[in-house]
Each structure stands twice: as structure tokens, then as C-alpha cells.
């Protein structure tokens, strides 16, 4: 298992642990979309020039994602331009036209956090196993 980490200028999915930078807050962005806040500086994750990073102070079009449930606790993230986000190990890019092994993520629910806003939030680290890694569901309720 490798967990995704908010490094500010990029998100890398190469960490063997879950600490603060590997936790993302999931917010309801309306119209069936979500927004993610990175664990490093609590900034919104955005896609800029196809690169996924958590550096935005405001929630705009580029900070909204569609989550596609793939079954067995697996999801895919689609950016505002309709491209799937791909784990390239050292970074995430959103440039894929279809879902494959590298566009599959396993969120692990850490539980709800006290929300200052009316919209529900939860902390959710994402990880992507190696191609031959286990495919068991890892999502948990509370």
C-alpha cells in the first residue's frame, strides 16, 4: 500500500504511512461533486496544467471533482475537464480518458471531523496499490 501525500506543489502517492500530510478533508462541492483539502496547509486540491496539487485558497471550477465508484471500495477521480486522475507514483496527473489500474484509488475513511461549515466533511487518505497489490475493499463507515 502506498498512501497519497500533500506536498504543496504536488501530491505523491508513495508513502507507507498515514500522518497529517496523507489526510485529505472531503467537502461537498455541490451538484454531485467534491472538493479535497490537503493535509499540509489545508488548501484546496486543484488541477493546473493537468497536475494535481493542493495549493488553492478558493473553491473554483478546477477544485471540484467527480467521484466514480468502481465497486469493492475503489474510486476514480475525474477533474473539471472530464479527465481521470492518474497516480504516477511521484505525482498525480489528470489526463486519462478512461479508468485503468493507475486511475483507481482506495479511500480509507478516518471518520467525520467537526465541520465549521454546514457542508459535511470527512478525513480520507487515498492510496493506490502497486499493480499486483491487493484489491480488497478498504473503505470503512466511521
Secondary structure as GFF3:
##gff-version 3
##sequence-region A 1 142
A	DSSP	beta_strand	3	6	.	.	.	ID=ss1
A	DSSP	beta_strand	11	15	.	.	.	ID=ss2
A	DSSP	three_ten_helix	20	22	.	.	.	ID=ss3
A	DSSP	beta_strand	25	30	.	.	.	ID=ss4
A	DSSP	beta_strand	33	37	.	.	.	ID=ss5
A	DSSP	beta_strand	44	48	.	.	.	ID=ss6
A	DSSP	beta_strand	51	56	.	.	.	ID=ss7
A	DSSP	three_ten_helix	61	63	.	.	.	ID=ss8
A	DSSP	beta_strand	66	71	.	.	.	ID=ss9
A	DSSP	beta_strand	74	78	.	.	.	ID=ss10
A	DSSP	beta_strand	84	87	.	.	.	ID=ss11
A	DSSP	beta_strand	92	96	.	.	.	ID=ss12
A	DSSP	three_ten_helix	101	103	.	.	.	ID=ss13
A	DSSP	beta_strand	105	112	.	.	.	ID=ss14
A	DSSP	beta_strand	121	127	.	.	.	ID=ss15
###
